[in-house]
Amino acid sequence: TQSTWGTETQEENVTVMNTQQDWIKTDMVKLTFLNERTLGEIIRLVLVCAEKPFEDKRITIDEWNRMKSDTKFHIIPSVDTSNKKEMVQTLAIARVFARKFNLYATNDWHVYLIERAVEQIRDVLKIFLRIKKNNVQRDQIETEFKKCNGQVLLKTLLTFLQQEGKGTCFTGEVVDQKRRCTIAELLFLCMWDYVRALVPSMTKECQPLDTLYDNILRENPAVAQHINKRPNTPW
């Protein structure tokens, strides 16, 4: 009689692997971060766009200082799941959920385009985070933004959108007359919120980017609703 031992082991391994992957869709999720957008908002937007229910636990800096030593990695944002998984590092978390819920690339070239857009958007976000950290006065923010090369970075992003994305989205992919929303478009929303609030002159200089923001919200009502109803915080 032919042994089936090896086949059974392989099938068991596949079953275990599938079970381990399914937690992303089935587990309850709790996001812990400060009551601000900054590093945590991209995770919120990915979960909202994916229609993945989650607990949005917003804490004060004092609360974080008290609980920090009791956490596994001592950093936030963090995501805890009902399967006892604890996740840290903002974009690592966002990418995991984006991949699982079809908010990522559909081919290798789109992986490049999405990751390129993410990195270019992060470069702009870093300027805003530096402005926040340094407590730059409101009337000096636009000057500081341009001094840090923010204006050039936005125009470079605009060129990318027009050349690679055909002016529609960062991959240029349109499905059923709707631009495909990925982690890149969602991170762009996080960044453009700050542009509109803090350097509004750039919305005119980069009008197609401003239009992209409106189009993303129009085509993703759950995300638009989240943005309209979220706590009104300066950062």
Summary of the structure (lengths in Angstrom):
residues: 235
radius of gyration: 20.1
end to end distance: 68.7
largest distance: 82.9
contacts: 678
relative contact order: 0.12
helix: 62%
strand: 9%
